[in-house]
Amino acid sequence: MGAAGAGSLPMHLLDLRCSECDHAHPADVWQSLCTACHAPLSARYDLEAAGAALRDGAHRRRPKGMWRWRELL
């Protein structure tokens, strides 16, 4: 899933999950509500992969701002 400022860096977003019925939605489609029950969606990340990418501490050397955490966006 690309985003402005992210470049071609790996993102660890797996999918979007419904907060009520747990229905999975693709992460590459802009959406905020479940198509099945209309409840809000939550982002689900591969936290193990993101943690491995952040383990070297490179994020500490990046400029402050939201893209400092680009592996989780």
C-alpha positions as CSV (number, residue, x, y, z in Angstrom):
1,M,0.0,0.0,0.0
2,G,1.7,3.2,-1.1
3,A,1.4,6.6,0.4
4,A,2.8,10.0,-0.2
5,G,6.2,10.3,1.4
6,A,6.6,6.6,1.8
7,G,8.6,6.0,-1.4
8,S,9.1,2.3,-2.2
9,L,9.7,1.3,1.4
10,P,8.1,-1.9,2.7
11,M,4.8,-1.4,4.5
12,H,3.7,-4.1,7.0
13,L,-0.1,-3.5,6.7
14,L,-1.8,-6.8,6.3
15,D,-5.4,-5.9,5.9
16,L,-8.3,-4.0,7.5
17,R,-10.5,-5.8,9.9
18,C,-14.1,-5.0,11.0
19,S,-14.3,-4.1,14.7
20,E,-17.6,-5.9,15.0
21,C,-17.7,-9.0,12.7
22,D,-13.9,-9.4,12.0
23,H,-14.5,-9.5,8.3
24,A,-11.2,-8.9,6.4
25,H,-11.0,-6.1,3.8
26,P,-8.1,-5.5,1.4
27,A,-5.6,-2.9,2.6
28,D,-5.1,-1.4,-0.9
29,V,-8.7,-0.1,-1.1
30,W,-9.5,3.3,0.6
31,Q,-12.3,2.4,3.0
32,S,-13.2,3.0,6.6
33,L,-16.4,1.0,7.2
34,C,-17.2,-2.7,6.9
35,T,-19.2,-3.6,3.8
36,A,-21.0,-6.4,5.7
37,C,-22.1,-4.6,8.9
38,H,-20.9,-0.9,8.5
39,A,-18.8,-0.9,11.7
40,P,-15.4,0.9,11.7
41,L,-12.4,-0.9,10.3
42,S,-9.1,-1.3,12.1
43,A,-5.7,-1.8,10.5
44,R,-3.9,-5.1,11.1
45,Y,-0.1,-5.1,10.8
46,D,2.6,-7.8,10.7
47,L,4.1,-6.5,13.9
48,E,6.9,-9.1,13.9
49,A,8.1,-8.0,10.5
50,A,7.7,-4.3,11.4
51,G,9.6,-4.9,14.7
52,A,12.5,-6.6,12.7
53,A,12.6,-3.6,10.3
54,L,12.8,-1.1,13.3
55,R,15.2,-3.2,15.4
56,D,18.3,-1.5,13.9
57,G,17.1,1.9,15.3
58,A,17.2,3.7,11.9
59,H,13.9,5.3,12.8
60,R,15.6,7.3,15.5
61,R,17.8,9.0,12.9
62,R,14.9,10.0,10.8
63,P,13.3,13.5,10.9
64,K,10.5,13.8,13.5
65,G,7.0,13.3,12.0
66,M,4.7,10.6,11.0
67,W,7.0,9.2,8.3
68,R,9.5,8.4,11.0
69,W,7.3,5.3,11.6
70,R,6.7,4.5,7.9
71,E,7.0,0.8,8.5
72,L,3.7,1.0,10.5
73,L,1.8,3.4,8.1
